[in-house]
Amino acid sequence: MIGTEVLVVGAGFAGLGAAAHLRQRGRDVRVLERSAALGGTWRDNTYPGCECDIHPALYSYSSAPQAVWARGRATQPEILAHLHAFAAGNGLDDRIAYGTTATGCRWDETTGRWHVRTDHGPDYAARFLVLATGALNVPQVPRLEGSFAGPAFHTARWDHGVDVTGRHVAVIGTGASAAQVIPYLADTAGRVTLFQRSPAWVLPRRRQHLPLPHRARRTVEYWRGEALVPALTGSDRRLARLEARALRHLHRQVPDPDLRRALTPRHRIGCKRILFSDSYYPALARDSSTVVTTPVAGLGPHGVRTVDGREHAADVLVYATGFRVSAALAGLPVVGRDGRTLIERWGRDGASAHLGTTVAGFPNAFLLGGPNTGIGHTSLLFMIESQLRYVAAAMDATDREGVTALEVRAAAQREFSDEMRRRSTGTVWTTGCRSWYLDRDAVNRSLWPDSSWRYRLRTRRFDRENYTAAGPARRP
């Protein structure tokens, strides 16, 4: 059994950020990473064209800014290299246990410690547990009747041993990964067939018009993103203006009226994730590309069958179907004070956490990227940084008061969850479309329904009044 003050599960952006921030404050931190390398989603997603679709000036922590990205865009290899440099610069390399999967976390009321089992090697005991498992790590692959004889893989598990040059590639899905990989396929493959369940709203990428210093550029792009919030949270006039901008982009890039109709969304912009691309539409407008809007029924040995009975030939099948965001913690039993797991509690009551960070019954445990901390208009790193400061303040309060643990009050968690439901009413996310933002009861459990700076204000101090001391008294 290895003892540590803080145990972080996950070595992606959030986990590395937590480890660096807490070590800078003098905490003893260890990190468990189930893979052989750090990076999280930026390690796993290596498909051609993979990059960050928000402005690159916003895609680094403010404490470790990445001032220059090649070609002004943050590509997957560059982001992964940045994360490796971040870990090395913060002395994290020897604090990470690679190839070590946490298989269970249990709060021990007697010792006031989190006991964490691993799949091999030693187990751990920690005062504080930080769950940074991420939401985009379990690929969503649709269950389809039949089987395909050729190469088939998800974008997050790209098979680089398959040469698509000159071949007919079928792509199922129209999310962010599809918008990034299809331009590459249009340039490389012989033919591309996209199977589209519903078209996405696409806006042009933001361009750098002025040569500004990094900090100034970061500020400008941050407030540009925040300018989208009124449209998403209830202003019909601003929403209509945003849709008009996206439709102008579509009309400029797709001259064929039939294809334009097929690519015109029928839901309000922002109800699902907005895509930013200048190359997606032109790739689909090529003579060698086909967009199929008839629903997929199943697979055949040599293609994809649609419900009208047609089989569309293909040599290679690519699933660009996103992730099972609710499954991120499903494989990790986190057992709280009452002996129930976090997933059991959420299965009964719906996923919720006070400020998206702490859950009643789970003392000294913190979620990064938890319920209602997702963001659709700016960098998630801004939200994570806000959480890191809050988590550090909670740990400091525990030390200052000389208690073993602090646990959020159930009433405070419930009040925050009710607030999120109330504030989500009337936003674009509840206008009727199906998206991963909503749970099975059509409740927004994913997104923060407001400006990100308001979340920063909510987390700038630790609200001790919403917590109670838990566990045995600490020895002096």
GINOR-V293424 format. One record per backbone hydrogen bond with DSSP energy under -1.0 kcal/mol. CO is the residue of the C=O (numbers start at 1). NH is the residue of the N-H. E is the energy in kcal/mol with one decimal. If there is no record, write none. Layout:
# GINOR-V293424
((CO | NH | E) (CO | NH | E))
This chain:
# GINOR-V293424
((2 | 125 | -2.5) (4 | 127 | -1.0) (5 | 128 | -2.5) (6 | 30 | -2.2) (7 | 130 | -2.8) (8 | 32 | -2.8) (9 | 132 | -2.2) (11 | 39 | -2.7) (12 | 16 | -2.7) (13 | 17 | -2.2) (14 | 18 | -2.6) (15 | 19 | -2.5) (16 | 20 | -2.5) (17 | 21 | -2.5) (18 | 22 | -2.6) (19 | 23 | -2.1) (20 | 24 | -2.0) (22 | 27 | -2.4) (23 | 26 | -1.9) (28 | 6 | -2.2) (30 | 8 | -2.9) (31 | 97 | -3.2) (32 | 10 | -3.0) (33 | 100 | -2.4) (35 | 99 | -3.0) (39 | 42 | -1.8) (40 | 43 | -1.4) (40 | 44 | -1.9) (41 | 45 | -2.3) (44 | 46 | -1.1) (47 | 50 | -2.0) (50 | 76 | -2.5) (55 | 58 | -1.9) (56 | 59 | -1.3) (58 | 60 | -1.1) (61 | 64 | -1.2) (69 | 72 | -2.2) (70 | 73 | -2.0) (73 | 75 | -1.1) (74 | 52 | -2.9) (75 | 79 | -2.8) (76 | 80 | -2.6) (77 | 81 | -2.2) (78 | 82 | -2.4) (79 | 83 | -2.2) (80 | 84 | -2.1) (81 | 85 | -2.3) (82 | 86 | -2.5) (83 | 87 | -2.5) (84 | 88 | -2.4) (85 | 89 | -2.7) (86 | 90 | -1.2) (87 | 92 | -2.8) (88 | 91 | -1.5) (92 | 95 | -2.1) (95 | 31 | -2.7) (97 | 33 | -2.3) (101 | 119 | -1.8) (104 | 117 | -2.6) (105 | 335 | -3.7) (106 | 115 | -3.0) (108 | 112 | -2.0) (108 | 113 | -1.1) (113 | 108 | -3.0) (114 | 126 | -2.3) (115 | 106 | -2.6) (116 | 124 | -2.5) (117 | 103 | -2.1) (117 | 104 | -1.1) (123 | 2 | -2.8) (124 | 116 | -2.9) (125 | 4 | -2.4) (126 | 114 | -3.5) (128 | 7 | -2.4) (129 | 366 | -2.4) (130 | 9 | -2.7) (131 | 368 | -2.5) (138 | 324 | -3.2) (145 | 299 | -3.5) (151 | 317 | -2.7) (153 | 319 | -2.4) (154 | 157 | -1.9) (155 | 158 | -1.0) (158 | 160 | -1.0) (159 | 162 | -1.6) (164 | 167 | -2.2) (167 | 190 | -1.8) (167 | 191 | -1.6) (168 | 315 | -3.2) (168 | 316 | -1.8) (169 | 193 | -2.4) (170 | 318 | -3.0) (171 | 195 | -3.2) (172 | 320 | -3.2) (175 | 179 | -2.1) (176 | 180 | -1.2) (177 | 181 | -2.4) (178 | 182 | -2.4) (181 | 185 | -2.3) (182 | 186 | -3.0) (183 | 187 | -1.4) (184 | 188 | -1.5) (185 | 189 | -2.6) (188 | 166 | -2.0) (191 | 169 | -2.7) (192 | 290 | -2.2) (193 | 171 | -2.9) (194 | 292 | -3.3) (195 | 173 | -2.0) (201 | 275 | -2.6) (203 | 277 | -2.0) (210 | 212 | -1.6) (213 | 217 | -2.9) (214 | 218 | -3.0) (215 | 219 | -2.0) (216 | 220 | -2.5) (217 | 221 | -2.7) (218 | 222 | -2.1) (219 | 223 | -2.1) (220 | 224 | -1.7) (221 | 225 | -2.0) (222 | 226 | -2.1) (223 | 227 | -1.2) (225 | 228 | -1.8) (226 | 229 | -1.4) (228 | 232 | -1.5) (229 | 233 | -1.9) (230 | 235 | -2.5) (232 | 428 | -2.9) (235 | 239 | -2.3) (236 | 240 | -2.5) (237 | 241 | -1.8) (238 | 242 | -2.1) (239 | 243 | -2.3) (240 | 244 | -2.3) (241 | 245 | -1.9) (242 | 246 | -2.0) (243 | 247 | -2.6) (244 | 248 | -2.1) (245 | 249 | -1.7) (246 | 250 | -2.1) (247 | 251 | -2.6) (248 | 252 | -2.4) (249 | 253 | -1.6) (250 | 254 | -2.0) (256 | 260 | -2.3) (257 | 261 | -2.2) (258 | 262 | -1.9) (259 | 263 | -1.8) (261 | 264 | -1.0) (268 | 271 | -1.9) (275 | 203 | -3.0) (279 | 283 | -1.6) (280 | 284 | -1.7) (281 | 285 | -1.7) (286 | 289 | -1.5) (288 | 192 | -2.2) (290 | 194 | -3.1) (292 | 196 | -2.7) (295 | 307 | -2.3) (298 | 305 | -2.7) (300 | 303 | -1.2) (301 | 149 | -1.7) (302 | 314 | -2.1) (303 | 300 | -2.9) (304 | 312 | -3.3) (305 | 297 | -2.9) (305 | 298 | -1.8) (306 | 309 | -2.1) (310 | 306 | -2.3) (312 | 304 | -2.2) (316 | 170 | -3.0) (317 | 153 | -1.9) (318 | 172 | -2.6) (319 | 155 | -2.3) (322 | 140 | -2.7) (323 | 325 | -1.3) (324 | 327 | -1.7) (329 | 332 | -1.5) (333 | 105 | -3.1) (334 | 342 | -1.8) (335 | 107 | -2.2) (336 | 339 | -1.5) (340 | 336 | -2.5) (341 | 345 | -2.1) (342 | 346 | -2.5) (343 | 347 | -2.5) (344 | 348 | -1.4) (345 | 349 | -2.7) (346 | 350 | -2.8) (353 | 356 | -2.4) (354 | 357 | -2.3) (354 | 358 | -1.6) (357 | 367 | -2.8) (358 | 354 | -2.9) (359 | 362 | -1.8) (361 | 337 | -3.5) (362 | 365 | -1.3) (364 | 129 | -2.5) (366 | 131 | -3.1) (370 | 373 | -1.4) (374 | 448 | -2.7) (379 | 382 | -1.1) (380 | 384 | -2.3) (381 | 385 | -2.6) (382 | 386 | -1.5) (383 | 387 | -2.2) (384 | 388 | -2.7) (385 | 389 | -1.8) (386 | 390 | -1.7) (387 | 391 | -3.1) (388 | 392 | -2.4) (389 | 393 | -1.9) (390 | 394 | -2.1) (391 | 395 | -2.2) (392 | 396 | -2.3) (393 | 397 | -2.2) (394 | 398 | -1.8) (395 | 399 | -2.0) (396 | 400 | -2.8) (397 | 401 | -2.0) (398 | 403 | -1.5) (405 | 470 | -2.4) (406 | 364 | -2.1) (407 | 468 | -2.7) (409 | 413 | -2.1) (410 | 414 | -2.6) (411 | 415 | -2.4) (412 | 416 | -2.2) (413 | 417 | -2.3) (414 | 418 | -2.6) (415 | 419 | -2.1) (416 | 420 | -2.3) (417 | 421 | -2.0) (418 | 422 | -2.5) (419 | 423 | -2.9) (420 | 424 | -1.3) (424 | 427 | -2.0) (427 | 430 | -1.3) (428 | 431 | -1.4) (435 | 438 | -1.3) (437 | 445 | -1.2) (437 | 446 | -1.1) (439 | 442 | -2.3) (443 | 439 | -2.2) (445 | 372 | -1.4) (446 | 374 | -2.7) (448 | 450 | -1.6) (452 | 456 | -1.9) (453 | 457 | -1.9) (454 | 458 | -2.0) (455 | 459 | -1.6) (462 | 464 | -2.0) (463 | 466 | -2.3) (464 | 467 | -2.0) (466 | 409 | -2.9) (468 | 407 | -2.7) (470 | 405 | -1.1))
